[in-house]
Amino acid sequence: MIKKISLINGPNLNLLGNREIDKYGNLKLEDLIYELNKECNILNLELFNIQSNSESEIVNYIHKLKNNNIEFILINAASLTHTSISIRDALIAVSLPLIEIHITNIFSREPFRRFSYISDIAIGVICGLGIDGYKYALHYSSKFLNKN
């Protein structure tokens, strides 16, 4: 049976492949989504994704996840990780298992990036492993959903 998962990408991740390539790599977001969808076909997952630069749009999207039979969340809230109580509260409200993802190691960056409103409600955090972190999260979500 195919399991539905959601990938949420926050502000500025639409600029992947063009922005600070030394930190974020040269793969564009649409290419990342394409690669993840290929993995999903192998893992029997269906991936729904959103990228938004708007906190309220992300919150509204999260609110709809359970009604859309989503079973797992992968989230890279980007800069909203460090500031958004609203996203945290929305994630708690839908009560779905989630993995927090960051392309860079947020703990080796500026002090303001070392705090997350999401980490303590996630079943895991993947950071500093580049774009591969998304694939690792995808594989773990498949393992988790097949076990539970």
N, C-alpha and C positions, 0 to 999 in steps of 0.2 A: 504494500500500500504506500502511495506517495505521501510524504510528510511535507507540510508547508512551513517554510521559514521566511523571516523577513530580515533584510539588510537595510539598516538606516545609516546614511552618511550625512554628516553635518556640514557646517559652513566651510567653504573654500575647497572642499574635496572635488568639486566639479572642475577644479584647475589641475588635477593630477596630470602629470606628464608635461606640464608647462611651468609649474611652480616649484621653486627650490628643489630642483632635480637631485641635488646632492643629498637631500634629506628624504624626499618622497619618491624618487625614482622617475623613470620616463614613461611608465605605462599610464595611458589615459583611463579615466573612470569607465568609459564605455567598453574599453578593452578588458578591464578587470571584470566587469559584469559578465562579459562574454565568456571569459575563462571560468568564472565561478559557475555559470550556467552549464558549461560542459561538465564540470565536476558534479553538479547536481544531478545530471542525467545518469551518471555512473552510480551515485549514492541514493538514487530514488527519492530525491528531494525536488521540491518546486520552490524557486526563489522569487520572492517579491521584493522589490527594492525601491527606495526613495533616496534622493539627495536633495537637501534643501539648505538654503542659507537663512531660513526663517525658523526661529524657535517655535512660534505658534503653529506653523505648518507641521513640524515634526511632532509636536504634542497632539495635534488633531489626528495625525496618521496613527500614532501609537494607540489612541483611544479606540480606533476601529479594528485593531488587529484581532481581538478575540472573536468579533462578529464575522471576520473573514477566515476563521478556522486556522489562524496562524498558531503554530505550536512552539516556536523558538525564535528568539530575536538575536541578531548580530548587530551591534551598534558601535560605530565610530562617530561619536558626537562632536569630534574635533574640539574647537575652542569652547563649545557649550558644555563639554565635560566638566570644566572648571567653574562654571557659573550658573548652570541651569537647575534650580530646584524644581522647576516646572516639568522638565523632562524626567527627572528622578521620580517625582510624584506620579507622573503618567505611567512610567514603567512599573512602579509598585502597584498602581491601580489595576493594571491588566494582569498582573501576577503570572507572567510567563517566564520560563527560564531564559537567561540571556548571557551572552559573552560580550565583554567590552573589548574593543580592538583599537589599537593605535599603531600607526605605521612606524613612528619614531619611539624611542624610549623616553617617555614623558618624565622619568625620574632623572635623566641626565640633561634636561633642558632647564629653562628659566624656572626659578622657584615657584612662580604663580601657576606653572603647568604641572606641578607635582601633586596637586590635590584633585581628586575626582569625586563628584557627587554620585557616580554610578558604581564604582568598584565594589563597594560593600554590599550591594544588592545583586551583583553578578555572580554566576557560579564560577566564573574565571575571567582573567584579564590577560590579553596577549598584547604585548607592546615591544617595540624595538626590533621586530623581525621583518620589517619592510612589508611589502605587499603580500608576501607569503603568509603573514599572520591571518589574512582573510581565509586562505585555504585551510590553515590549521583549525580555525574556528569552525569552518564549514564541516570538516571531517569530524570534529568533536561533537558538533550538534547532531550529526547523523548517528554517531555511536550512542549518544545520550538518548535520543528519541527511540532508537531501536531497543534499548535496554529498558526503558520505562513505559 
